[in-house]
């Protein structure tokens, strides 16, 4: 591998623990799992509204049809896999792994990400990944690859070329 890109990624470690005070309280992830178990389709609808910050970007940078397409894909995924995914992304500690990255690394994250908050994730990564470059995309949600592609695409092409 000659380069790496983290886009709206969960590292370094999302879960708040005694040695990770910047993390998200575990009750948030337990709430997600409870909502998935109770009514997965309804949870996915609400999740995607926040994934794309539809209240602010809907009709401008993301259409209802894109949100519906993503719902269709998510609803077709394994219910068990969806639930297990919450445990995996919330409790996996990547801090030590990040310290071993030794290739040019680009970190791109929306500063309005409601799914993986910028201060808990991307903002902390440059301290762990030597020589990395962080781009905070103003007003961008978790689904910034769709909503802010005009900003992302040139950055990716420049970095990867």
trRosetta pair geometry for C-beta under 8 A, 3 or more apart (Angstrom, degrees):
i j d omega theta_ij theta_ji phi_ij phi_ji
1 4 6.5 41 158 -65 129 90
1 103 5.8 -116 116 -17 91 165
2 103 5.9 165 173 -151 24 131
2 104 7.7 6 148 34 66 95
3 103 5.5 -151 -97 148 28 117
3 104 4.9 -26 -118 73 88 94
3 105 7.2 168 -168 -84 64 41
3 106 7.4 22 174 -1 108 97
3 159 7.0 155 179 150 146 92
3 160 6.3 -174 83 -114 153 64
4 101 6.2 -80 31 -155 154 128
4 103 5.6 110 -9 81 96 113
4 104 7.5 173 29 92 67 48
4 105 4.5 -12 69 -112 99 86
4 106 7.4 -172 96 29 53 64
5 105 7.3 171 -83 -159 31 60
5 106 4.7 -11 -113 66 79 100
5 107 7.8 172 -159 -81 52 30
5 108 6.9 0 -172 8 99 107
5 156 6.8 26 -117 -123 159 92
5 159 7.0 110 -87 109 112 144
5 160 7.6 -40 -44 -67 130 104
6 9 3.9 -68 -173 5 99 145
6 11 6.7 -76 -142 45 148 113
6 105 7.0 23 -2 -180 99 104
6 106 7.3 -170 31 95 63 53
6 107 4.8 -6 64 -116 106 72
6 108 7.2 173 90 29 56 62
6 109 7.8 -11 118 -54 92 99
6 122 7.2 175 111 -107 117 90
6 125 6.7 -146 69 -147 154 167
7 108 4.7 -5 -113 67 77 104
7 109 7.3 174 -158 -74 41 56
7 144 7.4 -135 178 71 101 110
7 145 6.5 71 148 -65 141 107
7 152 7.5 57 -133 -144 131 132
8 108 7.3 -32 -28 101 63 78
8 109 5.6 132 -88 -121 47 69
8 110 6.5 12 -94 8 101 91
8 113 6.2 169 -134 -115 94 140
8 115 7.7 40 -180 71 113 116
8 116 6.1 126 179 51 73 128
8 122 8.0 -48 -104 -49 28 126
8 142 5.2 112 -163 -158 135 62
8 143 7.7 56 -103 -66 173 20
8 144 6.0 166 -57 26 125 106
8 145 7.4 -101 5 -25 131 94
9 107 7.5 -93 32 -140 117 85
9 109 7.4 -90 28 -83 66 107
9 116 7.2 -137 104 137 20 164
9 121 6.5 178 90 176 61 127
9 122 7.1 110 52 -75 80 87
9 125 8.0 66 75 -75 116 149
10 14 5.5 -52 -170 -41 100 119
10 89 4.8 -155 -84 -165 165 94
10 92 7.5 75 109 64 133 104
10 94 7.6 123 100 -2 85 135
10 116 5.4 -118 -97 -126 62 136
10 121 6.0 -104 -155 -118 26 127
11 94 3.8 -66 -117 72 108 147
11 95 7.8 166 -163 -66 94 44
11 97 7.7 -101 -121 74 138 111
11 98 5.9 145 171 -67 140 126
11 121 6.5 96 80 -154 36 86
11 125 6.2 80 109 -98 98 110
11 128 7.9 -122 154 80 114 148
12 93 7.5 15 153 -164 76 60
12 94 5.2 -138 -154 74 50 91
12 95 4.6 59 177 -84 118 71
12 98 5.7 -71 -112 -6 96 151
12 121 7.1 169 11 -141 56 51
12 124 5.4 -90 9 107 118 121
12 125 6.1 171 -44 -90 93 68
12 128 5.6 111 -92 -1 133 163
13 17 7.8 -53 145 16 130 114
13 20 5.2 -89 103 -127 127 151
13 23 6.2 -56 116 -88 85 120
13 92 7.5 -136 -120 102 72 47
13 93 4.4 13 -108 -125 123 69
13 94 6.2 -169 -63 30 72 69
13 95 5.5 -32 -27 -37 120 100
14 23 5.7 100 151 -148 31 97
14 24 5.4 -17 170 23 85 109
14 29 7.9 111 118 -64 122 127
14 89 6.6 33 11 144 147 73
14 90 5.2 -92 84 -138 126 50
14 91 7.8 -65 62 -51 95 26
14 116 7.0 -86 -100 -134 124 86
14 120 6.1 61 -128 146 63 127
14 121 7.0 -4 -87 -76 84 96
15 20 6.6 72 90 88 62 142
15 23 5.0 12 110 175 23 147
15 24 6.6 -60 -109 60 31 74
15 26 6.0 35 -150 -83 99 84
15 29 7.2 -36 -99 -11 94 147
15 90 5.3 82 -65 161 99 77
15 91 5.2 31 -29 -102 147 55
15 93 7.8 -73 43 -72 105 84
16 20 6.0 -155 -138 102 34 89
16 21 6.6 34 -151 -143 92 28
16 22 7.5 -159 -106 77 82 26
16 23 3.5 -170 -71 83 50 97
16 24 5.8 -141 -25 71 95 20
16 25 5.2 -20 29 -84 137 42
16 26 6.7 -117 51 -29 86 72
17 20 4.5 50 43 36 85 100
17 23 6.4 37 3 28 65 149
18 21 7.6 -1 -167 -65 25 81
20 23 4.4 44 131 -23 107 121
20 93 7.6 -137 -57 -117 148 109
22 119 7.1 -131 -173 139 110 90
22 120 5.8 168 142 -120 93 66
22 124 6.7 138 107 -74 158 142
23 120 6.1 87 -124 -150 38 114
24 28 5.2 -64 159 44 113 144
24 29 7.2 111 107 -35 116 96
24 90 7.5 -87 71 -141 117 96
24 117 7.1 136 -72 19 114 120
24 120 6.0 14 -40 -129 89 164
25 28 5.5 108 74 -10 76 97
26 29 5.7 -57 -160 39 52 107
26 30 6.2 51 145 -19 77 105
26 90 7.5 106 -126 160 67 130
27 30 5.4 -53 -143 41 38 114
27 31 6.2 46 154 -25 67 103
28 31 5.7 -54 -154 33 29 115
28 32 6.8 32 148 -20 62 101
29 32 5.4 -45 -150 30 38 114
29 33 6.5 36 151 -16 65 102
29 86 5.7 151 -165 168 92 104
29 87 7.6 113 166 -90 128 44
29 90 4.1 60 -109 -123 150 165
29 91 7.8 145 149 -42 172 87
30 33 5.7 -53 -149 38 34 110
30 34 6.3 36 152 -20 66 105
31 34 5.6 -52 -143 37 32 111
31 35 6.2 30 157 -17 65 107
32 35 5.9 -58 -149 38 28 109
32 36 6.4 30 153 -20 64 107
32 43 7.5 110 -159 -165 62 132
32 86 5.2 -178 106 -133 124 140
33 36 5.6 -52 -147 36 32 113
33 37 6.3 29 155 -17 65 107
33 83 5.9 76 -137 -150 87 88
33 86 5.3 -167 -71 88 88 155
33 87 7.5 50 -83 -52 132 83
34 37 5.8 -57 -148 39 30 109
34 38 6.1 26 156 -19 66 111
35 38 5.8 -56 -140 38 30 109
35 39 7.0 -50 -176 52 63 75
35 42 7.7 -112 180 92 94 94
35 43 4.3 129 138 -101 104 122
35 46 7.9 -72 170 56 145 136
36 40 5.2 36 -163 -103 62 79
36 43 5.2 -105 -83 66 52 168
36 79 7.7 154 165 -162 103 80
36 82 6.1 -168 -156 121 137 111
36 83 5.4 173 114 -90 143 83
36 86 7.1 -153 -7 -26 150 143
37 40 7.6 46 -70 -59 11 86
37 83 6.9 62 -65 -106 83 130
38 43 7.6 114 62 -45 86 117
39 42 4.1 11 127 30 119 117
39 43 6.1 145 91 -22 70 87
40 43 5.6 -57 -144 37 31 112
40 44 6.3 32 159 -21 66 105
40 75 7.5 129 127 -124 106 71
40 79 6.0 -86 -80 -125 164 100
40 82 6.9 88 -144 91 123 153
41 44 5.8 -54 -147 34 31 112
41 45 6.7 35 154 -22 63 102
41 71 8.0 61 -154 -175 75 107
41 75 5.9 35 -107 -114 84 115
42 45 5.7 -50 -153 29 35 114
42 46 6.7 27 154 -11 65 105
43 46 6.0 -62 -153 41 33 106
43 47 5.9 37 152 -25 69 111
44 47 5.4 -52 -140 37 31 117
44 48 6.3 29 162 -19 65 106
44 71 5.6 120 134 -137 115 79
44 74 4.8 166 -146 112 130 133
44 75 6.0 -170 72 -68 170 79
45 48 6.3 -61 -152 35 24 106
45 49 6.9 29 151 -22 60 103
45 71 6.3 30 -90 -117 63 131
46 49 5.7 -51 -156 27 35 115
46 50 6.9 22 152 -6 65 105
47 50 6.1 -69 -161 44 32 103
47 51 5.9 42 145 -34 70 107
47 74 7.8 -163 80 180 131 167
47 115 7.6 64 -168 -103 85 111
48 51 4.8 -41 -135 28 41 123
48 52 6.4 12 171 5 68 103
48 54 7.6 46 126 -33 72 127
48 67 5.2 127 144 -157 125 89
48 70 5.4 150 -128 98 130 123
48 71 5.7 -86 -14 -69 162 85
48 74 7.2 -153 -61 8 117 153
49 52 7.0 -78 -155 51 21 86
49 53 8.0 54 156 -114 55 12
49 54 4.5 -79 -147 26 68 123
49 55 7.0 54 174 -29 103 85
49 67 7.3 44 -80 -147 53 138
50 53 6.8 26 -154 -77 37 50
50 54 7.9 -60 -47 10 24 87
50 114 4.2 -105 -176 95 102 136
50 115 6.2 134 123 -61 104 81
50 141 7.5 177 160 -155 46 124
50 142 7.6 43 129 12 74 121
51 70 7.2 -144 91 141 151 156
51 114 7.6 -106 -69 64 24 100
51 115 5.7 35 -104 -49 64 135
51 141 6.4 97 147 148 34 125
51 142 5.0 -76 -151 66 60 118
51 143 4.8 65 148 -30 88 114
52 57 6.1 -122 155 74 83 124
52 58 7.2 90 117 -72 116 77
52 62 4.5 -91 -176 72 135 173
52 66 7.4 126 -102 106 158 116
52 67 6.1 -111 24 -89 150 98
52 70 8.0 159 -37 26 124 159
52 141 5.3 130 -151 81 21 157
52 142 7.6 -77 -61 56 36 79
52 143 4.5 -29 -87 46 73 138
52 146 7.0 -38 -114 74 108 128
52 147 6.2 146 -152 -51 83 127
53 56 4.8 -25 150 44 106 107
53 57 5.0 73 90 6 92 112
53 112 5.9 20 -74 130 157 119
53 114 6.5 138 -78 -6 87 120
53 141 3.9 -160 -6 -74 104 128
53 147 7.6 18 46 -80 100 172
54 57 6.4 -77 -113 62 26 77
54 58 3.8 46 -170 -56 74 117
54 62 6.6 -92 -103 83 74 123
54 67 6.3 27 -89 -84 133 147
55 58 6.7 30 -57 6 13 116
56 112 7.7 -68 63 160 156 152
56 139 7.6 -134 135 -167 139 100
57 60 5.5 -109 -163 62 51 102
57 61 4.3 -50 -171 49 107 107
57 62 5.3 54 123 17 107 101
57 139 8.0 136 -74 156 112 101
57 141 6.6 -116 9 -13 147 125
57 147 5.4 0 175 -138 153 136
58 62 6.0 -51 -103 76 49 88
58 63 7.8 88 -157 -128 66 18
58 64 7.1 52 -160 -66 107 70
58 67 7.6 -9 -114 -33 104 140
59 63 7.1 72 -94 -112 36 54
59 64 7.8 20 -68 -32 72 85
61 146 7.7 122 149 121 88 79
61 147 4.0 63 139 -152 123 85
61 148 7.1 12 -169 -58 141 57
62 66 5.2 -108 -167 68 84 138
62 67 6.5 87 148 -48 114 92
62 143 7.0 60 -93 103 147 133
62 146 5.9 65 -102 122 103 120
62 147 5.2 -47 -46 -87 105 95
63 66 4.9 107 57 0 77 96
63 67 7.3 -140 100 1 48 85
64 67 5.6 -56 -153 39 38 112
64 68 6.1 39 149 -20 70 107
65 68 5.5 -51 -143 38 33 113
65 69 6.3 40 153 -23 65 102
66 69 5.6 -49 -147 33 31 114
66 70 6.5 29 154 -16 63 105
66 146 6.2 138 -177 -176 146 148
67 70 5.8 -56 -151 38 31 110
67 71 6.4 35 149 -22 64 104
68 71 5.4 -51 -147 34 35 114
68 72 6.4 39 152 -23 66 101
69 72 5.6 -51 -152 32 32 114
69 73 6.6 29 152 -16 64 104
70 73 5.7 -52 -148 37 34 111
70 74 6.1 31 155 -16 67 109
70 143 7.7 -50 -93 -111 162 144
71 74 5.8 -59 -143 42 30 108
71 75 5.9 29 158 -20 67 110
72 75 5.9 -56 -141 38 24 109
72 76 6.4 21 157 -17 60 111
73 76 5.9 -65 -154 37 27 110
73 77 7.1 40 148 -37 62 97
74 77 5.7 -41 -159 8 38 117
74 82 7.3 85 -174 -110 83 129
77 81 5.9 -110 162 81 99 119
77 82 5.4 113 105 -61 119 103
78 81 3.4 75 74 11 115 113
78 82 6.4 -174 88 -14 59 79
79 82 5.7 -51 -147 32 30 114
79 83 6.6 27 155 -14 63 106
80 83 5.8 -58 -152 40 32 110
80 84 6.0 30 153 -17 68 110
81 84 5.6 -54 -139 41 31 111
81 85 6.2 45 154 -34 63 101
82 85 5.6 -46 -153 20 28 119
82 86 7.6 34 150 -22 57 94
83 86 6.1 -48 -167 20 38 111
83 87 7.5 30 144 -9 64 101
84 87 5.7 -54 -159 37 44 111
84 88 6.2 43 147 -21 73 107
85 88 5.5 -56 -146 38 34 113
85 89 6.1 16 164 -8 70 107
86 89 6.6 -61 -140 43 24 96
86 90 5.9 11 165 -10 62 120
87 90 6.3 -68 -138 44 21 103
87 91 5.8 -23 -180 17 62 121
88 91 7.1 -80 -131 48 12 84
88 92 5.8 12 180 -28 58 120
89 92 6.7 -45 -120 23 21 108
93 96 7.4 49 127 10 98 90
94 97 4.8 -66 -163 49 69 116
94 98 5.5 74 139 -34 93 100
95 98 6.1 -56 -151 28 26 111
95 99 7.2 29 153 -23 59 102
95 128 6.1 -119 -150 -123 64 144
96 99 5.8 -51 -159 24 38 116
96 100 7.4 30 150 -16 63 104
97 100 6.1 -66 -165 32 39 109
97 101 7.7 53 144 -38 67 90
98 101 5.9 -33 -163 -1 46 115
98 125 6.5 -127 -156 -145 148 80
98 128 3.9 40 111 136 129 122
98 129 5.1 -81 178 -62 97 85
99 128 5.6 -82 -67 -170 68 80
99 129 7.7 -124 -88 -83 28 44
99 130 8.0 59 -151 -21 53 94
101 105 5.7 42 144 -57 138 144
101 129 5.0 -11 64 -133 131 96
101 130 7.5 -179 82 34 80 75
101 132 7.7 39 100 -66 133 114
102 130 7.4 10 -110 57 58 115
104 131 6.8 -82 -113 126 57 115
104 132 7.9 131 -171 -110 47 52
104 133 7.9 7 -175 1 88 104
104 159 7.6 -169 135 -171 121 92
105 129 5.0 -71 73 161 154 137
105 131 7.2 109 30 93 89 79
105 132 4.0 -39 82 -111 105 97
105 133 7.3 173 92 24 56 66
106 132 7.1 174 -84 -165 17 83
106 133 5.4 -20 -114 66 66 98
106 135 7.0 2 -173 3 95 109
106 155 7.3 156 -172 151 143 102
106 156 7.6 172 98 -107 158 58
106 159 4.6 2 -54 -155 149 160
107 122 5.2 156 160 -148 117 96
107 125 5.0 159 -109 85 159 144
107 126 6.9 -127 26 -58 145 79
107 129 7.2 142 -46 52 123 144
107 132 5.6 49 -14 160 109 126
107 133 6.9 -176 26 88 75 46
107 134 4.6 -22 72 -107 111 69
107 135 7.0 170 88 25 57 64
108 122 7.6 -75 100 -130 13 145
108 134 8.0 164 -79 -159 33 48
108 135 4.8 -9 -109 66 75 105
108 137 6.5 38 -175 -27 88 112
108 144 7.4 -144 141 97 104 140
108 152 6.3 93 175 -123 156 98
108 155 6.6 126 -95 110 133 144
108 156 7.9 -50 -29 -68 156 88
109 113 6.2 -62 178 -19 90 144
109 116 7.6 -97 -145 100 116 108
109 118 5.3 145 129 -115 123 87
109 121 6.4 175 -126 96 155 111
109 122 3.3 -146 1 -23 153 161
109 123 7.7 -104 72 -36 146 63
109 134 7.6 -29 22 -161 102 91
109 135 7.7 149 25 84 57 60
109 136 6.2 -26 73 -115 81 62
109 137 7.0 -166 93 18 29 88
109 140 7.8 169 146 85 37 120
109 144 7.7 146 -161 13 27 152
110 113 4.4 127 74 -52 96 89
110 118 6.8 -117 95 -68 46 114
110 136 7.6 80 -156 -168 16 63
110 137 4.9 -47 -101 70 60 101
110 139 7.2 -64 -162 97 101 29
110 140 2.8 -126 -115 97 107 88
110 141 5.4 -17 105 31 168 8
110 142 6.6 -118 39 -64 128 26
110 144 4.4 177 -52 -60 116 132
110 148 7.0 153 -91 8 108 147
111 118 4.9 -8 -125 -40 50 167
111 136 4.8 54 -59 175 106 108
111 137 6.7 -163 -3 72 80 44
111 138 5.8 -12 32 -113 125 41
111 139 7.0 8 60 -22 93 26
111 140 6.7 81 24 41 60 78
112 118 7.9 18 -18 -21 19 125
112 138 7.8 53 -17 176 103 39
112 139 5.2 9 -5 -152 137 30
112 140 6.0 152 41 61 92 30
112 141 5.8 -49 99 -77 94 55
113 116 5.4 -31 145 66 133 65
113 117 6.1 176 89 -109 92 26
113 118 5.5 126 34 -45 108 80
113 121 7.8 -50 86 41 147 131
113 140 7.0 1 -57 106 80 75
113 141 5.9 111 -105 -167 52 38
113 142 4.7 92 -145 -69 93 67
113 144 7.6 -60 -82 -30 99 114
114 117 7.5 13 -134 -80 23 73
114 141 6.5 -24 11 -142 89 92
114 142 6.7 -87 48 -22 63 106
115 141 7.6 70 1 174 100 85
115 142 3.8 8 29 -61 124 153
116 120 7.2 -128 178 76 63 108
116 121 5.0 23 159 -24 103 155
116 142 6.0 105 21 -111 86 110
117 120 4.5 69 76 14 99 109
117 121 6.6 145 79 2 50 96
118 121 6.5 -81 -135 52 23 88
118 122 5.5 -44 -147 48 68 105
118 123 5.5 78 152 -30 77 107
118 136 6.4 65 -154 -132 139 109
119 123 5.0 -20 -124 31 38 148
119 124 7.7 67 169 -33 44 94
120 123 7.7 70 22 39 20 105
120 124 7.1 -34 168 -4 23 127
121 124 6.7 -128 161 33 11 101
121 125 7.0 8 156 -36 58 107
122 125 5.5 -43 -149 8 40 120
122 134 6.2 134 165 -144 98 111
122 136 7.0 151 111 -93 133 81
123 134 7.4 90 -111 -166 37 154
123 136 7.5 32 -82 -84 83 123
124 127 6.0 -56 -175 32 57 114
124 128 7.0 34 140 -7 79 113
125 128 5.7 -74 -154 45 44 103
125 129 5.5 1 166 10 87 114
125 132 6.4 -65 130 92 100 159
125 134 6.8 145 70 -90 103 114
126 129 6.4 -67 -119 56 31 84
126 132 5.1 -143 -113 72 69 105
126 133 7.9 41 -103 -111 112 9
126 134 5.1 -78 -50 -31 120 122
129 132 3.9 46 103 -32 112 136
133 159 7.5 -152 60 -112 136 122
135 155 5.9 -12 -44 -157 177 154
137 140 3.7 20 104 0 113 143
137 144 5.6 116 72 -153 150 147
137 148 5.3 110 170 141 145 165
137 151 5.7 128 -133 110 116 147
137 152 7.2 -26 -85 -66 148 87
139 148 8.0 145 88 -79 84 128
140 144 3.9 39 176 -107 122 120
140 147 6.3 161 -140 87 78 116
140 148 4.6 -43 -109 -19 119 150
140 151 7.6 -116 -71 60 134 144
141 144 6.0 175 65 -59 51 73
141 147 6.0 65 34 24 99 152
143 146 5.0 -16 156 32 101 111
143 147 5.9 89 103 -8 86 105
144 147 5.6 -68 -125 56 40 95
144 148 4.4 -23 -166 35 85 115
144 152 6.5 129 137 -53 99 133
145 148 7.6 -28 -68 58 11 74
145 149 6.3 44 175 -83 45 87
145 152 6.3 -84 -117 72 54 172
146 149 6.5 -23 -149 -37 16 108
148 151 4.6 -29 170 37 98 115
148 152 5.7 98 112 -22 85 102
149 152 5.4 -62 -133 47 37 108
149 153 5.4 41 172 -31 75 107
150 153 6.7 -33 -124 24 18 109
150 154 7.9 11 169 -4 46 103
151 154 7.3 -76 -172 38 26 98
151 155 6.7 14 150 -12 64 119
152 155 5.7 -71 -153 42 35 111
152 156 5.9 30 159 -20 76 110
153 156 5.8 -57 -145 37 28 109
153 157 6.3 26 159 -17 65 107
154 157 5.7 -54 -142 38 33 111
154 158 6.1 34 159 -19 66 108
155 158 5.9 -56 -148 38 27 111
155 159 6.2 21 157 -15 63 112
156 159 5.9 -59 -143 41 28 107
156 160 5.8 9 166 -5 67 117
157 160 6.3 -66 -136 47 22 99
157 161 5.9 22 165 -27 63 115
158 161 6.3 -60 -141 29 20 108
